[in-house]
């Protein structure tokens, strides 16, 4: 072999042509992952929110205190307060350290003087067996996944606990890397069936034309790590060279640790193996068992019941507050299904219409009796969708797009592999998919840069009451409302048109009042409010 031109030697039993074809695929996989990671981080901010807060701070709890739970003393940022000011007025206050000084005294001193009242906790915390000790409502998987990123950040910033923006950026990096990694696994599987070029485009569409960009990659929700482990499990299940039920079991069980509904994927694959290959079923279970046992032990120790999770415990409380009923599965199936498919506020086919290609793959997979693994993934996707549609808040609270079913997009990406050759066979089909992908890309970019959590979801309305009897004029700009009242008389009253309020839930179905048009028409102001919202959550103050 020439020293100037070294070549990779095929491994034992490996065909030289296969080895040569693998080299560009691996290079492209690295390029794909790096490109998507750069795109996800390019907006320079993180989608700070209450849902992800416990997952974000869990790595610090483990690194600093060696435990997976929270208390008022060590995590004051996860609770809500009212402070009696020197003027006598009571005002909400937020802080990340009891040493935060306001009105000439620390928060601890205010508490000791009886001026600081704890009014509640964020719903990312749920009660445990022990009074005053709380667990992450959304499990431990996402926080543990981000542990290496937070550990590295702590090396550069030993006082990381005192710098919330740095914590959120470190965990956003972990989430973004997870989503980029999931796209890499899509590429690796698709390349074997479609070739590197088409596989690269398919993975890009998954990574940039679905809500994994606008949502999963922007903060440490459950979604990013879940999508990575689901993709990893699908890779081990679907790769042509050496499929491995054992490694698929490990990957799928890790997905369950991040988001409990991922157990449906594991169950569907187990059912497929039970019907087709009992030895593979044993290997799948052997791979999944260690993580499964640890999750059962966690539930038993923390909640007193092996099968308890934070979401089942907290879910009833949230359901009662949003709907007046503690029933977790109260949504009519037709309503939730239509909402998650086509509603202007949350519809998959509105925010990512290119996904219709993958839906075609879900149908086609049942025509081929040999595609047993993809059939299992298709079945899991259907059941996961039905559960999301039946959940009490099918719209997912305050979010952008179809966050309740965003994890399904990784399964749809693998199913789309079957349809890509059909799409590429005709120029007209390619053009249609290109248009759908273009719209999907623009909508996701809009969410990544302009979505500000409360802007559309909790939009404020300003009613000018009077001067005549029963005369009410509504504005959505407070300055206009004040000017109207000043020039024509009347008083201004504000109200939130939150989609979580049954009185305003109809907004989820409005064609004229929808998040896409809202943020398109307010690009600069929404981006400014996005940054303001991040600052509000991460900076101490009132």
Secondary structure, 3 states (H helix, E strand, C coil): CCCCCCCCCCCCCCCHHHHHHHHHHHHHHHHHHHHHHHHHHCCCCCCCCHHHHHHHHHHHHHHHHCCCCECCCCCHHHEEEEEECCCCCEEEEECCCCCCEECCEEHHHHHHCCCEEEEEECCCEEECCCCCCEEECCCCHHHHHCHHHHHHHHHHCCCHHHCHHHHHHHHHHHHHHHHHHHHHHHHHHHHHHHCHHHHHHHHHHHHHCCHHHHHHCCCCCCHHHHHHHHHHHHHHHHCCCCCCHHHHHHHHHHHHHHCHHHHHHHHHHHHHHHHHCHHHHHHHHHHHHHHHHHHHHHHHHHHCCCCCCHHHHHHHHHHHHHHCCCCCCCCCHHHHHHHHHHCCCCCHHHHCHHHHHHHHHHHHHHHCCCCHHHHHHHHHHHHHHHHHHHCCCCCCCCCCCCHHHCCHHHHHHHHHHHHHHHHHCCHHHHHHHHHHHHHHHHHHHHHHHHCCCCCCCCCEEEEEECCCCCCEEEECCHHHHHHHHHHHCCEEEEEECCCCCHHHHHHHHCCCCCHHHHHHCCHHHHHHHHHHHHHHHHCCEC
